Amino acid sequence: MKARTFTFDSVKCLAIVSDSHGLLRDSVTAALQDVDLIIHAGDLGSRGVLERLEAFAPVIAVRGNVDSELIDLPLTEAVSVNDHLIYVLHDLCQLDLDPATAGIEMIVHGHSHQPRIDRRHDVLYVNPGSIGPRRFRLPVSMAKVTFDRQELAVHLVDLEKKGPQG
């Protein structure tokens, strides 16, 4: 695994966002009020978005394909949150490891702007969708992860409907 590993303990609520493309909506900042950690899966669009996110909680961010001014951001990161290993990258097609073999419980990715939560071989794959400009008819969304007795509970948040999705 090429990524560094960051460790966070005692996290009650984790926000997963992606594809802001330079935009940080009021609905996003309202949804971040109760989070302890933010993961951004790339295409921030500007350093200003990163700085604004850091006002809410620590941020782990990776570089996306539009982040040419953010070349100091890594392409991948590994994050241990309450002893759950999470691997972050922008484009899932760039995944170059077997998550189950590496002990990874969750893959966080973006790029497609399509919110989705899948489980494959005991690994959760989370694409929070996009918090930035609307693309086609896709929702403006993010994901939140809560930790209950060391279990992960992941849900998508439609930022226009102001609530969890299925």
C-alpha positions in Angstrom: 0.0 0.0 0.0 1.5 3.3 -1.1 -0.7 5.5 1.1 0.3 6.9 4.5 -1.9 5.8 7.4 -3.6 8.3 9.6 -5.2 7.2 12.9 -8.2 8.7 14.5 -9.9 7.3 17.7 -13.1 8.3 19.4 -14.8 9.4 16.1 -18.6 9.3 16.5 -19.5 10.8 13.1 -17.4 10.8 9.9 -18.4 12.8 6.8 -17.4 11.6 3.4 -17.6 14.1 0.5 -16.3 14.3 -3.0 -16.3 16.3 -6.2 -16.8 19.8 -4.8 -15.3 21.4 -7.9 -14.6 24.6 -6.0 -18.2 24.9 -4.5 -19.1 24.5 -0.8 -22.8 24.9 -0.4 -24.6 26.0 2.7 -26.4 22.7 2.9 -23.0 21.0 3.1 -21.7 23.2 5.9 -24.9 22.7 7.8 -24.5 18.9 7.5 -20.9 19.1 8.8 -21.8 20.7 12.1 -21.8 17.3 14.0 -18.8 15.6 12.4 -15.5 14.7 14.0 -13.6 13.9 10.8 -14.1 14.7 7.1 -12.8 12.6 4.2 -12.8 14.2 0.8 -12.3 11.8 -2.2 -10.9 14.3 -4.6 -11.8 17.0 -7.1 -11.8 19.7 -4.4 -11.3 22.3 -7.2 -9.5 24.8 -4.9 -7.5 25.1 -1.8 -10.2 27.4 -0.4 -12.6 24.5 -0.2 -10.1 22.5 1.8 -9.5 25.4 4.2 -13.2 25.9 4.7 -13.7 22.2 5.4 -10.9 22.3 8.0 -12.9 24.8 10.0 -15.4 22.0 10.9 -13.1 19.0 11.6 -9.8 17.5 10.5 -9.8 16.7 6.8 -8.1 13.8 4.9 -8.2 14.6 1.2 -6.8 13.1 -1.9 -6.2 14.7 -5.3 -8.7 14.2 -8.1 -8.3 14.7 -11.8 -9.3 18.4 -11.7 -7.0 19.3 -8.8 -4.0 20.6 -10.8 -3.4 23.4 -8.3 -3.4 20.9 -5.4 -0.4 18.7 -6.5 0.7 18.4 -2.9 -2.3 16.2 -2.1 -1.6 12.5 -2.4 -3.5 10.3 -4.9 -4.4 7.8 -2.1 -4.6 7.8 1.7 -5.2 5.2 4.3 -7.1 6.2 7.4 -7.7 4.1 10.5 -10.9 5.4 12.2 -11.8 3.6 15.5 -9.7 0.7 14.3 -11.5 0.4 10.9 -9.1 0.8 8.0 -10.4 3.0 5.2 -8.7 3.5 1.9 -9.3 6.7 -0.1 -8.8 7.4 -3.8 -10.6 9.5 -6.4 -11.2 7.1 -9.3 -12.1 3.6 -8.3 -10.6 2.4 -11.7 -7.2 3.4 -10.2 -7.5 0.9 -7.3 -4.3 -1.1 -7.4 -4.6 -3.4 -4.5 -6.9 -6.2 -3.1 -8.7 -4.5 -0.2 -9.8 -7.7 1.5 -6.2 -9.0 1.5 -4.9 -5.7 2.8 -7.3 -5.7 5.7 -9.3 -2.7 4.4 -12.9 -2.5 5.5 -14.0 0.5 3.4 -13.0 2.0 0.0 -14.0 5.6 -0.4 -14.0 7.0 -3.9 -15.7 9.7 -6.0 -15.2 10.8 -9.7 -18.5 9.5 -11.1 -20.7 11.9 -9.0 -23.1 8.9 -8.5 -23.8 8.2 -4.9 -23.6 4.5 -4.1 -22.8 2.1 -1.2 -21.9 -1.5 -2.2 -20.4 -4.4 -0.3 -18.1 -6.8 -2.1 -16.2 -9.6 -0.4 -16.8 -8.0 3.1 -15.5 -4.6 1.9 -17.7 -1.5 1.8 -17.4 0.7 -1.3 -18.7 4.2 -0.7 -19.1 6.9 -3.3 -20.7 9.8 -1.6 -21.7 11.5 -4.9 -20.9 15.1 -5.5 -21.3 18.1 -3.2 -20.4 20.5 -6.0 -22.2 21.7 -9.1 -25.0 19.4 -10.3 -24.0 17.0 -13.0 -26.8 15.8 -15.2 -29.7 14.8 -13.0 -27.6 13.3 -10.2 -28.3 14.4 -6.7 -26.1 16.7 -4.6 -25.1 14.3 -1.9 -22.5 13.1 0.7 -22.2 10.2 3.1 -22.1 10.0 6.8 -20.6 7.1 8.9 -21.6 6.6 12.5 -19.9 4.2 14.8 -22.0 2.1 17.2 -20.2 -0.5 19.3 -17.4 -0.6 16.7 -19.8 -1.2 13.9 -20.0 1.0 10.9 -23.3 2.5 9.8 -23.0 4.3 6.5 -25.8 6.3 4.9 -26.1 8.7 2.0 -27.4 12.2 2.6 -29.3 14.0 -0.1 -28.3 17.6 0.5 -31.4 18.9 -1.2 -33.9 16.7 0.7 -32.0 17.2 3.9 -32.2 13.6 5.1 -30.7 10.1 4.8 -31.3 8.0 1.7 -32.2 4.3 1.9 
